[in-house]
Amino acid sequence: MYTPHSLEIALLMMITSAICWGSWANTFKGVKNYRFELFYWDYALGIFLVSLILAFTMGNTSSSDPASFLNNVHSADGSNIVYMLIAGAIFNLANLLLVAGIDMAGLAVAFPVSIGIALVVGVVSSYALQPKGNLGLLAAGVTCAVVAVILDGKAYGSLASAGRSVSKKSIVTCIVSGVLMGLWAPFVTRAMTHGNPLGPYSVAVFLTLGALLSCLIWNVYFMKKPLVGEPV
C-alpha cells in the first residue's frame, strides 16, 4: 500500500484532494439541460470506480503487505465496514442536497454555505472522537469557515435586495446538506481507529460503495419528488 513518506508529498496530496473537492461541482454547472438527479448517477458510479482503481493499484502494491487493500478488507472488523457504508449513505444524501442547492441557488451561494458548515460540524465531531492534532490550528480553520459562511449569508442578502431571486428553500437545502456533510466524518474516524480498522483505500471503496448503493433510495426518491422541476 502506498502512503506518503514525507510531509511535502502528504501536503501535495491534500492540496490535490482539496482542489478536486472544490472543483467537481463545476462539472455539473458545465452540463446544460441535464437534471441533477441524472447527473448524480454518473457521479456516484464515477467515484466508486475511481476508488476501486486506486485500491487495486496504489492500495494493493504487495500481497505480503498486511495493510494492502485486499488483506486489510479480510482482516478488518465487519462493524467498521458497516460504519463506512452508513457514512457513504449520509455523504450521498448530503451531496445530493448540495447539487440540488447548486441547481437552485447557484454555485457561488450553495458551495460556501454547505461546505463551510460541513467543515465546522466535521472537525468538531471528529475531534471529539479522536482529539489529535493542533487544537489552535483547528480552531483557526473552523473560525475561518464560520466567517466564510457568515459573509456568504451577507452576499445572499445583497442579492435579495438587488432583486435577484435566491429562495429560502435553496438556503435551507444548503444548510441541511452542510450538517449532513459534516456528520459522516465521525463514522470514518470510528472505522479507522477502533478494533481491526480499515485503511485509507478500504475506507474510500466502502464509502463510495455506500454512496452508490444509497442512490437506489435517495436518488430514486428525488427523481420522483424533485426539489426543482418536474419528476424525471
C-alpha positions in Angstrom: 0.0 0.0 0.0 1.4 3.4 -1.0 1.4 6.0 1.7 3.3 9.3 1.5 6.7 9.2 3.3 7.3 12.9 3.6 5.4 16.0 4.7 5.7 17.6 1.3 4.1 14.7 -0.6 1.4 14.4 2.0 0.7 18.1 1.7 0.6 17.9 -2.1 -1.9 15.0 -1.9 -4.1 17.0 0.5 -4.0 20.1 -1.7 -4.9 18.0 -4.8 -7.8 16.5 -2.8 -9.0 19.9 -1.8 -8.8 21.1 -5.5 -10.8 18.1 -6.6 -13.3 18.5 -3.8 -13.8 22.2 -4.6 -14.0 21.7 -8.4 -16.2 18.7 -9.1 -19.4 20.8 -8.7 -18.2 22.9 -11.7 -18.7 19.9 -13.9 -22.4 19.9 -13.1 -22.7 23.6 -13.9 -20.9 22.9 -17.2 -23.6 20.4 -18.3 -26.5 22.1 -19.9 -30.1 20.9 -19.8 -29.2 17.8 -17.7 -31.1 17.2 -14.5 -29.0 16.9 -11.4 -30.8 13.6 -10.5 -29.5 12.1 -13.7 -26.1 13.7 -13.3 -25.7 12.2 -9.9 -26.0 8.6 -11.1 -22.9 9.3 -13.2 -21.1 11.0 -10.3 -21.8 8.1 -7.8 -20.7 5.5 -10.3 -17.6 7.5 -11.2 -16.3 8.0 -7.6 -16.8 4.3 -6.9 -14.9 3.2 -10.0 -12.1 5.7 -9.2 -11.8 4.4 -5.6 -11.6 0.8 -7.0 -8.9 1.7 -9.4 -6.8 3.4 -6.7 -7.4 0.5 -4.3 -6.1 -2.1 -6.8 -3.2 0.0 -7.9 -1.8 2.3 -5.2 -3.5 0.4 -2.4 -2.5 -3.2 -3.4 1.2 -2.9 -4.2 2.2 -6.1 -2.4 0.2 -9.2 -1.5 2.5 -9.8 1.5 1.7 -6.3 3.0 -0.9 -6.8 5.7 -2.0 -3.2 5.1 -2.7 -3.7 1.4 -6.3 -3.3 0.2 -7.4 -6.9 -0.1 -5.6 -8.1 3.1 -7.0 -5.1 5.0 -10.5 -5.9 3.9 -10.1 -9.6 5.0 -8.8 -8.6 8.4 -11.0 -5.6 9.2 -13.9 -5.8 11.6 -17.2 -6.2 9.9 -18.7 -3.4 12.0 -16.1 -1.0 10.6 -17.3 -1.9 7.1 -20.9 -1.2 8.1 -19.9 2.1 9.6 -18.3 3.1 6.2 -21.4 2.0 4.3 -23.5 4.2 6.6 -21.1 7.1 6.2 -21.4 6.7 2.4 -25.2 6.8 2.6 -25.0 10.0 4.7 -22.4 11.5 2.4 -24.5 10.7 -0.6 -27.7 12.4 0.8 -25.6 15.4 1.7 -24.1 15.6 -1.8 -27.4 15.2 -3.5 -28.8 18.1 -1.5 -25.7 20.1 -2.3 -26.2 19.5 -6.0 -29.8 20.4 -5.7 -28.8 23.6 -3.8 -26.4 24.5 -6.6 -29.2 24.0 -9.1 -31.5 26.3 -7.1 -29.2 28.9 -5.7 -26.1 28.8 -7.9 -22.6 27.6 -7.2 -21.4 30.8 -5.6 -24.0 30.6 -2.9 -24.6 26.9 -2.3 -21.0 25.7 -2.1 -19.6 28.0 0.5 -22.6 27.7 2.8 -22.8 23.9 2.6 -19.1 23.1 2.7 -18.4 25.8 5.3 -21.0 24.2 7.7 -19.7 20.8 6.9 -16.1 21.7 7.8 -17.3 23.0 11.2 -19.5 20.0 12.0 -17.0 17.5 10.8 -14.0 19.0 12.6 -15.8 19.4 15.9 -17.4 15.9 15.9 -14.2 14.1 14.7 -12.0 15.9 17.2 -14.5 14.9 20.0 -14.0 11.2 18.9 -10.3 11.4 18.3 -8.6 14.5 20.0 -5.5 14.6 17.9 -3.8 17.5 16.0 -3.1 21.1 16.9 -6.2 22.4 18.6 -5.2 26.0 17.9 -4.9 25.5 14.1 -8.1 23.5 14.0 -9.9 26.3 15.9 -8.5 28.9 13.5 -9.6 26.8 10.5 -13.1 26.4 11.9 -13.3 30.1 12.6 -12.4 30.9 9.0 -15.1 28.5 7.8 -17.7 30.2 10.1 -16.7 33.7 8.8 -17.0 32.5 5.2 -20.5 31.2 5.8 -21.5 34.5 7.5 -20.0 36.5 4.6 -21.8 34.3 2.1 -25.0 34.9 4.0 -24.5 38.7 3.7 -23.9 38.2 0.0 -27.2 36.3 -0.2 -28.9 39.3 1.5 -27.3 41.6 -1.1 -28.6 39.5 -3.9 -32.1 39.6 -2.5 -32.0 43.3 -2.0 -30.8 43.8 -5.6 -33.8 41.9 -6.9 -32.0 38.6 -7.7 -34.0 35.6 -6.6 -32.4 33.2 -4.2 -35.1 31.3 -2.4 -35.1 30.4 1.3 -35.8 26.8 0.3 -32.5 26.7 -1.5 -30.6 28.2 1.5 -32.3 25.7 3.8 -31.3 22.9 1.4 -27.7 24.0 1.6 -27.7 24.2 5.4 -29.1 20.7 5.7 -26.6 19.5 3.2 -23.8 21.0 5.2 -24.9 19.5 8.5 -25.2 16.0 6.9 -21.9 16.5 5.1 -20.2 17.0 8.4 -21.9 14.1 10.1 -20.3 11.3 8.0 -16.8 12.2 9.1 -17.1 10.6 12.6 -18.1 7.3 11.1 -14.8 7.4 9.1 -12.9 8.2 12.3 -14.6 5.3 14.0 -13.8 2.8 11.2 -10.1 3.8 11.1 -9.4 3.8 14.8 -11.3 1.0 16.5 -10.8 -2.7 16.6 -9.3 -4.0 13.4 -9.5 -0.8 11.4 -9.9 -0.1 7.8 -7.1 1.5 5.8 -7.4 4.6 3.7 -8.0 2.7 0.4 -10.6 0.4 2.0 -12.3 3.4 3.5 -12.6 5.0 0.1 -14.0 1.9 -1.5 -16.7 1.2 1.1 -17.6 4.9 1.4 -18.2 5.2 -2.3 -19.9 1.8 -2.4 -22.3 3.1 0.3 -22.9 6.2 -1.7 -23.6 4.3 -4.9 -26.0 1.8 -3.2 -27.9 4.5 -1.4 -28.6 6.1 -4.7 -31.2 3.4 -5.1 -33.0 5.1 -2.2 -32.1 8.8 -2.1 -31.8 9.4 -5.9 -34.8 7.4 -6.8 -36.8 9.4 -4.3 -35.6 12.8 -5.6 -36.4 11.6 -9.2 -40.0 11.0 -8.2 -40.2 14.0 -5.8 -37.6 16.5 -7.0 -36.7 19.7 -5.2 -36.6 21.5 -8.5 -38.8 21.0 -11.6 -40.9 18.1 -12.7 -40.4 14.4 -11.8 -37.8 12.7 -14.0 
